[in-house]
Amino acid sequence: MAVVSGGGSGLGREIAVELGRRGYDLVLLGRRQPPLEETLALAGAREAGVALPCDVRDAEAVERCAGEVRARWGAADVVVPAAGVGAIAPFEQTPPDDFAALLDTNLTGVFLLLRALLPAMKERGHGWIFPLLSVAARRAFPGWAAYCASKWGLRGLIEVLREELKGTGVRITALYPGATDTPIWDALPGDWNRAAMVPPREVVRALSYALDADPSTLVEEIQLGPAGGAL
């Protein structure tokens, strides 16, 4: 069974559809149920999937969802924290509330989801986490202070977790895509050449590569970006 947050659109939807195609039962989390139901339909998982309205910033809501996972499946096999938001503004023009809101989703939301699901995965002795980071977790871009802070912070969180999970049977494969053509760009100011971005299917292909690798090999991270360089 696979848990995907942000499963109603963007990379979360694309990854959920692929996991459904591979035969995973799906638990999709997102703030609105209709898009989650649409993803389940696209994945052919209406009968074996669950759409759970959930804001990953809400610790109690996340724990309730984890409780449903435990009650029905015991533990997740795959977890993809794909819920994320973006914002662009010069550092001095970034409102504190906007900065906090972005970190709440991109960093704290991942922390809350993994914290709720990991105990059952560790108890069972296997599982796989695919955090969606970004080239912005390794490289700074003007105007992206809040976003870079969230992704650099998430990178640190994942690296600590990787150390703590050694010997537990729970794996982590971190994905570092560059600019990817998803709806996150719809609300961002600027002129973006969407045709030059990484197609979402290539991020899905990267995740699939890790899943299909020989079990004796752990793919710890995958970096990919636009062929023409960072946008």
Secondary structure, DSSP 8 states (H G I E B T S, - for coil): -EEEETTTSHHHHHHHHHHHHTT--EEEEES-HHHHHHHHHHTT-TTTEEEEE--TT-HHHHHHHHHHHHHHHSS-SEEEE-------B-GGG--HHHHHHHHIIIIIHHHHHHHHHHHHHHHHT-EEE--B--GGGTS--TTBHHHHHHHHHHHHHHHHHHHHTTTTTEEE-EEEE-SB-SGGGGGS-S---GGGSB-HHHHHHHHHHHHHS-TT----EEEE--TT---
